[in-house]
Amino acid sequence: MSTNQKIAEGLRPLPQDSRDFSVGAIFAPIDVSEIPDDFSVGEPKLKDQGNTDFCSAYATTSASELQEGVELSPLWQFAQIKKLEGDWKAWGANLRTACASLVKVGSIEQVEADQSLTRFQGMRDTMANWENWPTYFDEKATAHKKQSYFSI
């Protein structure tokens, strides 16, 4: 049975976590007038997720690319998100697990993933199943591991 379907609310709600806290408990409110006029975090590259449920992977790799300065693979990242969830067949993902994948596994660069994509471009189920990706990517991903994440 294929899990291929039309896009329909792929982003799932965040599960409860006892470690959640208010960002105001850690950081003071930002005085917008103190932000320099030339402050910039860069511009993310606009990517088309197509008819997939990979929105969480596209969002997290896009944000990470601004920090890393290199294009990352949202398709490989989605497989890692599904690996953490334990079910590549389930539709969509939540942002907590997506961010956790950046911390626990890391990311691979898009140029590395391009070599594998020709085998299964456009096949959602094959891309989402982590067992279909080369295992040597696991070691390469550590170069782009995050130390932490939080939601605002």
TIFI-446812 format. One line per 8 residues: number of its first residue (from 0); their letters; for each residue x, y, z of C-alpha. Coordinates in Angstrom, 1 decimal. Each point is the difference from the previous one (the first is absolute). Layout:
N
NUM) a) X/Y/Z; ...
This chain:
152
0) mstnqkia) 0.0/0.0/0.0; 1.4/3.3/-1.0; 0.0/3.0/2.3; 0.2/2.4/-3.0; -2.8/2.4/0.2; -0.8/3.7/-0.7; 1.4/2.6/2.4; -2.4/0.4/2.9
8) eglrplpq) 1.2/1.4/3.3; 3.4/-1.7/0.1; 1.2/2.1/3.0; -1.2/-1.8/3.1; -0.6/1.7/3.4; 2.8/0.1/2.5; -0.1/-2.8/2.6; 0.0/1.2/3.6
16) dsrdfsvg) 3.5/0.1/1.6; 0.5/0.7/3.7; 3.2/1.9/-0.9; -1.9/2.7/-1.8; 0.2/3.5/1.5; -0.8/3.6/-1.0; 2.8/1.6/-1.9; -0.5/3.1/2.2
24) aifapidv) 1.2/-2.1/2.9; 3.5/-0.2/-1.6; 0.3/3.1/-2.3; -1.0/3.5/0.7; -2.3/1.6/-2.6; 1.8/1.4/-3.0; 0.0/3.8/-0.4; -0.5/0.3/-3.7
32) seipddfs) 1.6/3.4/0.0; 3.3/-1.6/1.1; 0.2/-2.2/-3.1; 2.5/1.6/-2.5; -1.5/1.1/-3.3; 2.4/-2.2/-1.9; -0.8/-3.1/2.0; -0.7/-3.0/-2.3
40) vgepklkd) -0.2/-3.7/0.4; 0.2/-0.7/-3.7; -2.7/-1.1/-2.5; -1.1/-3.6/-0.1; 0.0/-1.8/-3.3; -3.6/-0.5/-1.1; -0.7/-3.7/-0.6; -3.1/-1.8/-1.2
48) qgntdfcs) -0.9/-3.0/2.1; -2.4/-1.1/-2.8; -2.8/-2.4/0.9; 1.7/-1.3/3.1; -0.5/0.1/3.8; 3.6/1.1/0.5; -0.7/3.6/1.2; 1.6/-0.5/3.4
56) ayattsas) 3.3/-1.1/-1.7; -0.1/2.8/-2.5; -0.6/2.6/2.8; 2.7/-1.3/2.3; 2.7/-0.5/-2.7; -0.8/3.5/-1.4; 0.5/1.6/3.4; 3.2/-2.1/0.6
64) elqegvel) 1.4/1.1/-3.4; 0.0/3.6/1.1; 2.3/-1.1/2.9; 2.1/-2.5/-1.9; 0.4/2.0/-3.2; -0.5/-3.1/-2.1; -3.0/-1.6/-1.6; -1.3/-3.0/1.9
72) splwqfaq) -2.2/-3.0/-1.1; -3.6/0.2/1.2; -0.7/-3.4/-1.5; 2.7/-1.8/2.0; -1.1/2.1/3.1; -3.6/-1.2/-0.4; 1.2/-3.6/0.0; 1.9/0.7/3.3
80) ikklegdw) -3.1/1.6/1.5; -2.0/-3.1/-0.9; 2.8/-2.2/1.5; -0.3/1.9/3.3; -3.8/-0.5/-0.1; 0.5/-3.7/-0.9; -2.5/0.0/-2.9; 0.8/1.2/-3.5
88) kawganlr) -3.6/-0.7/-1.2; -1.7/2.5/2.3; -1.0/3.2/-1.8; 1.8/3.2/1.1; 2.0/0.8/3.1; 0.2/2.5/2.8; 2.6/2.8/0.4; 1.3/-1.4/3.3
96) tacaslvk) 1.1/-3.2/-1.5; 1.3/1.8/-3.1; 2.2/2.3/2.2; 1.0/-3.0/2.0; 1.3/-1.7/-3.1; 2.4/3.0/-0.6; 1.4/-0.5/3.5; 0.1/-3.8/0.2
104) vgsieqve) 1.1/-0.8/-3.5; 1.0/3.2/-1.8; -0.5/0.7/-3.7; 1.6/-0.8/-3.3; 0.9/2.4/-2.7; -2.2/0.1/-3.1; 2.9/-0.7/-2.4; 0.5/-3.3/1.9
112) adqsltrf) -3.6/-1.0/-0.2; -0.3/0.8/-3.7; 2.0/-3.1/-0.8; -2.6/-2.2/1.7; -3.1/1.8/-1.2; 0.1/-1.2/-3.5; -0.9/-3.5/1.2; -3.3/1.1/1.5
120) qgmrdtma) -0.9/3.6/-0.9; -3.7/0.7/0.6; -0.8/-3.2/1.8; -1.2/1.1/3.5; 0.0/-3.4/1.7; 3.5/-0.9/-1.2; 1.4/3.4/1.0; -1.6/-0.1/3.4
128) nwenwpty) 1.3/-3.4/0.9; 3.4/0.5/1.6; 1.1/-3.5/-0.9; 0.1/1.1/-3.7; 2.7/2.6/0.6; 3.7/-0.9/0.1; 1.2/-0.5/3.6; 3.3/2.0/-0.6
136) fdekatah) -2.2/3.1/0.1; -0.4/-0.5/3.7; 3.7/0.9/0.6; -0.1/2.9/-2.4; -3.0/1.4/1.7; 1.9/0.6/3.3; 1.8/2.9/-1.6; -3.3/1.9/0.0
144) kkqsyfsi) -1.4/-1.1/3.4; -1.7/2.7/2.1; 0.7/0.4/3.7; -3.6/0.9/1.0; -3.3/1.5/-1.1; -2.9/1.8/1.5; -3.4/1.2/-1.2; -1.2/3.6/0.3
